[in-house]
Amino acid sequence: GRGDAEKRKKKDDEDEAMLGDDAEGQIGLITLRPMLKVGVAEALDSDVDTLVMLSKGIAYACGSGTDPMVKRLYNQALLTVPDSLKGRAPPLNVLVVDYSSIYGTDCPAVDTLLLQEDLGRLLAWEDLQQFLGRLRRDGTAIFYSARTLRRAALGPGAEAVADKEQTEYAREVEVAMLGFQDKPSRDANAEVAALVKLAETKGRSSTETAGFAVTAVLSFTLPPPPGLPKGLASPHPAEVTGTDKEVLAALGKHLKTNAGLLETLLKKRTDQVKTIEKIEALALSASPFVNRTGGVRFLGAAAQTLKLLYDADVLSEEAVVAWGQAKGAAAKLDPDLDVRFLEKAKPFITWLEEDSESEEGSDEE
């Protein structure tokens, strides 16, 4: 019996060596986790974050810039056959992938795949099925955005349905806002309560509702959308007319009468950042404002529009700067991102940043 046990142990050691000792040269190995060994030279060429990541069983693959050691271990993980593990955890069981590494991989020993959003959002439904097909049956796929996950799970029509629902909801918020406009006296708290109830009834978020309340007020300076219910206030001009200065003057008036409501709705900075995203969508005629006439007026006047909202205490300095920084960072990751609104808004963001710095300077004095 003892001889058999020794033989079994020797065989296990050999199996482990085959699984984990692919490291170059075989001299001076570091064990990062069971069955995962790397050469000292490789480890020194790498960085601490990468070694910690590997020690947790995580590897990544990108089209370019992948650490050679990570690439080797990633490829080794793809070739690991569960049967050879004898019930032990695989050396690497979590893979972070982008578009370049979805095809040609099959991961029977991998139980978690993470799809990076910068490329995940570009994948067709068929590609997303390929991605999910890489995973073993009891595994987990992690998406960084609900939109991409919805597309992967529900199919190619899901996005169109989501866009249609969003467009309809934006319109419902606009109709509610129009209903408040011709009241002899305005009650901000009652109006907020009515919008919150609308959001709950439709299963939409308060953040989205607040954003659409602001774009509704901006839209009062544009021609009315077709098919509005009868009997509502009609602040809209018949057509897109006048200079930017005149449009902004009209917006200033509408903000004066709606500032109490918008300020109450937009107390959180995160809600304000999301609202700027909605204003950007209106200015770029992006979903849900694809068919909205005249939204482009707010592109040329992006800086002045944000300043008006800031002066009316609807947007805070911190929210505008945070939005600008997030948009700038996203643009670095995605060269195809539409940055026209950011470019036009930059003078105001720069002014806010400089104003903030000069205040800090005078405080220190």
C-alpha positions in Angstrom: 0.0 0.0 0.0 2.8 2.4 0.9 4.5 1.8 -2.4 1.3 2.5 -4.3 0.8 5.7 -2.3 4.4 6.8 -3.1 3.8 6.0 -6.8 0.6 8.0 -6.8 2.4 11.0 -5.1 5.2 10.8 -7.7 2.6 10.7 -10.5 0.8 13.7 -9.0 4.0 15.6 -8.7 4.8 14.8 -12.4 1.3 16.0 -13.4 1.8 19.2 -11.5 5.1 19.7 -13.1 3.6 19.3 -16.5 0.8 21.7 -15.7 2.8 24.4 -13.9 6.4 24.2 -14.9 6.3 25.5 -18.5 8.3 28.5 -17.3 11.4 29.2 -19.4 14.6 27.6 -18.2 13.2 25.8 -15.2 15.8 27.5 -13.0 14.6 29.7 -10.1 10.8 29.2 -10.2 8.3 31.2 -8.1 5.0 29.6 -7.2 2.2 32.2 -7.5 -0.6 29.7 -6.6 -0.9 25.9 -6.8 0.2 24.7 -10.3 1.1 28.2 -11.4 4.9 28.8 -11.5 6.8 31.5 -13.2 10.5 32.1 -13.7 12.3 34.6 -11.6 13.5 36.5 -14.7 9.9 36.7 -15.9 8.7 37.9 -12.6 11.3 40.6 -12.4 10.3 41.8 -15.9 6.7 42.1 -14.8 5.1 44.4 -12.2 3.6 43.7 -8.8 0.0 44.3 -9.9 0.3 41.7 -12.7 1.8 39.1 -10.2 -0.9 39.7 -7.7 -3.5 39.4 -10.4 -2.0 36.0 -11.5 -1.8 34.8 -7.9 -5.6 35.3 -7.7 -6.1 33.1 -10.8 -6.9 36.0 -13.2 -5.3 36.6 -16.6 -6.1 39.0 -19.5 -5.6 39.1 -23.2 -5.7 42.3 -25.4 -5.0 43.0 -29.1 -1.8 44.7 -28.1 0.2 45.4 -24.9 -0.2 42.1 -23.2 2.6 41.2 -20.8 4.5 38.2 -22.5 4.3 36.2 -19.3 0.6 36.8 -19.0 0.1 35.8 -22.6 2.0 32.5 -22.1 0.0 31.7 -19.0 -3.3 32.8 -20.6 -2.6 30.4 -23.5 -1.7 27.7 -21.0 -5.1 28.3 -19.2 -6.9 27.7 -22.5 -5.2 24.4 -22.9 -5.9 23.1 -19.4 -8.2 20.1 -19.5 -10.4 19.8 -16.3 -9.9 16.0 -16.1 -6.1 16.5 -15.6 -6.8 18.7 -12.5 -8.1 15.8 -10.4 -10.7 18.0 -8.7 -8.2 20.8 -7.9 -8.9 24.4 -8.8 -7.4 25.3 -12.2 -4.2 27.5 -12.1 -6.1 30.3 -13.9 -9.9 30.4 -13.8 -10.8 34.0 -14.6 -10.0 35.5 -18.0 -10.5 39.2 -19.0 -10.9 39.4 -22.7 -11.4 42.0 -25.5 -12.6 41.5 -29.0 -9.3 40.2 -30.3 -9.2 37.2 -28.0 -12.8 35.9 -28.3 -12.3 33.7 -31.4 -10.2 30.6 -31.3 -10.4 30.1 -27.6 -12.3 27.4 -25.7 -11.9 27.4 -22.0 -13.1 24.2 -20.3 -11.2 25.0 -17.1 -12.2 28.7 -16.9 -15.3 29.5 -14.9 -15.3 33.4 -15.3 -15.0 35.6 -18.3 -15.0 39.4 -18.2 -15.8 41.3 -21.4 -14.2 44.8 -21.6 -16.8 47.4 -22.6 -14.6 49.5 -24.8 -14.8 46.7 -27.4 -17.8 44.8 -26.0 -20.1 47.6 -27.1 -19.0 47.2 -30.7 -19.8 43.4 -30.9 -22.7 42.2 -33.0 -25.1 39.8 -31.3 -23.4 36.8 -33.1 -20.0 37.9 -31.7 -21.5 38.1 -28.2 -22.9 34.5 -28.6 -19.3 33.4 -29.6 -18.1 35.1 -26.4 -20.6 33.3 -24.2 -19.9 30.0 -26.0 -16.3 30.1 -24.7 -17.5 29.5 -21.2 -18.2 26.2 -19.4 -21.8 25.5 -18.5 -21.7 26.5 -14.9 -19.5 29.6 -15.5 -20.1 33.3 -15.1 -19.8 36.0 -17.8 -19.3 39.5 -16.5 -20.3 42.5 -18.6 -19.3 46.1 -17.7 -22.6 47.6 -19.1 -26.2 46.6 -18.7 -26.8 47.7 -22.4 -24.2 45.1 -23.8 -25.5 42.5 -21.4 -29.1 43.1 -22.6 -28.0 42.8 -26.2 -26.1 39.6 -25.5 -29.0 38.0 -23.6 -32.0 39.3 -25.6 -30.7 39.5 -29.1 -30.3 42.1 -31.8 -33.7 43.7 -31.3 -33.2 44.5 -27.7 -31.4 47.8 -28.3 -34.1 49.1 -30.6 -36.8 48.2 -28.1 -34.8 49.9 -25.3 -34.3 53.0 -27.5 -38.0 53.1 -28.3 -39.0 52.9 -24.6 -36.5 55.6 -23.7 -37.9 57.9 -26.5 -41.4 57.3 -25.3 -40.5 58.0 -21.7 -38.6 61.3 -22.6 -41.9 62.4 -24.3 -44.0 61.5 -21.2 -41.7 63.6 -19.0 -41.9 66.4 -21.4 -45.8 66.2 -21.4 -45.7 66.3 -17.6 -43.4 69.3 -17.6 -45.7 71.1 -20.1 -48.6 70.4 -17.7 -46.8 72.4 -15.0 -46.1 75.5 -17.2 -49.3 77.5 -17.2 -50.2 77.0 -13.5 -50.8 80.4 -11.8 -48.6 79.4 -8.9 -45.9 76.7 -9.0 -45.3 74.2 -6.2 -41.9 72.6 -6.8 -42.4 69.8 -4.2 -45.8 68.8 -5.6 -44.3 68.8 -9.2 -41.3 66.6 -8.0 -43.7 64.2 -6.3 -45.7 64.0 -9.6 -42.6 63.2 -11.6 -41.4 60.6 -9.0 -44.8 58.9 -9.3 -44.5 58.9 -13.1 -41.1 57.3 -12.8 -42.4 54.6 -10.4 -45.4 53.9 -12.6 -43.2 53.4 -15.7 -40.4 51.6 -13.9 -37.8 54.2 -14.7 -35.2 55.8 -12.5 -35.4 59.2 -10.8 -32.0 60.0 -12.3 -33.3 59.5 -15.9 -36.5 61.5 -15.0 -34.5 64.4 -13.7 -32.4 64.5 -16.9 -35.5 64.4 -19.1 -37.1 67.2 -17.1 -34.1 69.4 -17.9 -34.0 68.5 -21.6 -37.8 69.2 -21.7 -37.1 72.8 -20.5 -34.4 73.1 -23.2 -36.9 71.8 -25.7 -39.4 74.6 -24.9 -37.1 76.9 -27.0 -37.5 74.5 -30.0 -40.5 73.7 -32.2 -43.0 71.4 -30.5 -42.7 67.7 -31.2 -45.6 66.3 -33.3 -48.7 64.9 -31.8 -48.7 66.5 -28.3 -51.9 66.1 -26.4 -54.3 69.0 -26.7 -54.9 71.5 -23.9 -51.3 71.7 -22.8 -49.3 74.9 -22.4 -47.5 75.9 -25.6 -44.2 77.6 -24.9 -42.6 76.4 -28.1 -41.9 78.7 -31.1 -43.4 77.6 -34.4 -40.0 77.1 -36.0 -36.3 77.2 -35.2 -35.5 80.9 -35.5 -33.2 83.5 -34.1 -29.6 83.6 -33.1 -28.0 81.6 -30.4 -28.3 84.7 -28.2 -32.1 84.7 -28.7 -32.4 81.0 -28.0 -30.4 81.3 -24.8 -32.5 84.3 -23.7 -35.6 82.2 -24.2 -34.0 79.4 -22.2 -33.1 81.8 -19.4 -36.7 82.7 -19.0 -37.9 79.1 -18.9 -35.2 78.3 -16.4 -36.4 81.2 -14.2 -39.9 79.6 -14.0 -38.6 76.0 -13.6 -35.5 76.5 -11.5 -37.2 75.5 -8.2 -38.4 72.2 -9.7 -35.1 71.4 -11.4 -33.0 72.3 -8.4 -35.1 70.1 -6.1 -34.9 67.2 -8.6 -31.2 67.5 -9.1 -29.7 67.5 -5.6 -27.2 64.7 -6.2 -24.0 65.3 -8.2 -24.3 61.9 -10.0 -27.8 62.9 -11.2 -26.4 66.2 -12.5 -23.6 64.4 -14.5 -26.2 62.1 -16.1 -28.3 65.2 -16.9 -25.4 66.7 -18.9 -25.2 63.4 -20.8 -28.9 63.9 -21.7 -28.3 67.5 -22.8 -25.4 66.2 -24.9 -27.7 63.6 -26.6 -30.2 66.4 -27.4 -27.5 68.6 -28.9 -26.1 65.7 -31.0 -29.5 64.4 -32.1 -28.6 61.1 -30.5 -31.0 58.6 -28.9 -33.6 59.3 -27.6 -33.6 62.7 -29.5 -32.9 61.4 -33.0 -36.0 62.9 -34.5 -36.0 66.1 -32.4 -35.9 69.2 -34.7 -33.4 71.9 -33.7 -31.6 70.1 -30.8 -28.3 71.0 -32.6 -28.9 74.6 -31.5 -27.5 73.5 -28.1 -24.3 72.2 -29.7 -22.9 75.5 -30.9 -24.1 77.1 -27.6 -22.9 74.2 -25.3 -20.8 76.3 -23.1 -23.4 79.1 -22.7 -26.2 76.4 -22.1 -24.2 74.8 -19.2 -23.4 78.2 -17.8 -27.1 79.2 -17.7 -27.9 75.9 -15.9 -25.0 76.6 -13.5 -26.1 80.2 -12.8 -29.7 78.8 -12.1 -28.2 76.4 -9.5 -29.4 73.4 -11.5 -25.8 72.2 -12.2 -22.9 72.4 -9.7 -19.3 73.3 -10.6 -18.2 69.8 -9.4 -20.8 68.0 -11.7 -19.7 70.0 -14.8 -16.0 69.4 -14.2 -16.6 65.7 -13.3 -18.6 65.2 -16.5 -15.8 66.9 -18.6 -13.1 64.7 -17.0 -15.1 61.5 -17.5 -15.9 62.4 -21.1 -12.2 63.2 -21.8 -11.1 59.9 -20.3 -13.6 58.0 -22.4 -12.4 59.7 -25.5 -8.9 58.5 -24.9 -10.1 54.9 -24.7 -12.4 55.2 -27.8 -11.1 57.3 -30.7 -14.5 57.1 -32.4 -16.4 58.8 -29.5 -18.3 61.9 -30.5 -16.6 64.7 -28.6 -18.2 67.7 -30.4 -20.3 68.7 -27.3 -17.3 68.4 -25.0 -15.1 70.5 -27.4 -17.8 73.3 -27.5 -18.3 73.1 -23.7 -14.6 73.3 -22.9 -14.4 77.1 -22.5 -16.9 77.0 -19.6 -15.3 73.9 -18.0 -11.8 75.6 -18.2 -13.3 78.8 -16.7 -14.8 76.8 -13.8 -11.5 75.0 -13.2 -9.5 78.3 -13.3 -12.0 80.0 -11.0 -11.8 77.2 -8.5 -7.9 77.3 -8.6 -7.8 81.1 -8.1 -10.2 80.7 -5.1 -8.0 78.1 -3.6 -5.0 80.3 -4.1 -6.7 83.3 -2.4 -7.8 81.0 0.5 -4.2 80.0 1.1 -3.0 83.6 1.1 
